[in-house]
Amino acid sequence: MMATTNPHVDLVRPSRDGDQFHYAWAARRTLAMLPPDAALVGVSIEGVTPGEGEQVSAGLDAIDVAEYVGSTDLASAARVT
């Protein structure tokens, strides 16, 4: 028996919903950079900072949001999550 697909099922919407969640979450996180003494110094969406592309090749496409604490330089940052 051949499987049938429902033409009324939207396969794109769940992916877009996930994208929208990450954009909103990242926007809220950037607010943590506003205080003058903030440890969070950078947020990168859909990848790493431009200078890190050569340092971080494996898994680069899997980064939705990266947070940089202390420095936006990967080697100097206290933490990157």
QUILINGI-V808289 format. One record per backbone hydrogen bond with DSSP energy under -1.0 kcal/mol. CO is the residue of the C=O (numbers start at 1). NH is the residue of the N-H. If there is no record, write none. Layout:
CO_NH, CO_NH
//
This chain:
6_9, 12_16, 13_17, 14_18, 15_19, 16_20, 17_21, 18_22, 19_23, 20_24, 21_25, 22_26, 23_27, 24_28, 25_29, 26_30, 29_32, 30_33, 31_34, 35_38, 39_70, 42_68, 44_66, 49_52, 52_56, 57_60, 59_62, 60_63, 64_46, 66_44, 67_81, 68_41, 68_42, 69_78, 69_79, 73_77, 79_69
//
